[in-house]
């Protein structure tokens, strides 16, 4: 992993730490709607790009989400064990 990749991961984790308190305590449907809107806002930033690029970005995003699910399940299991 390059130094640039590590920096991007660290930066993204800081953003996650800032966002989590705003999502916590809300119904899953509300959280889902907020995350969907944020994703749409992100993709709309590519409004000058063709639809194919937005579809590719969205597909890569979904793959990333799917890949992170098992990682986050393990994190939650460890958090529960430490309670």
Order of alpha helices (4+ residues) and beta strands (2+ residues): alpha-alpha-alpha
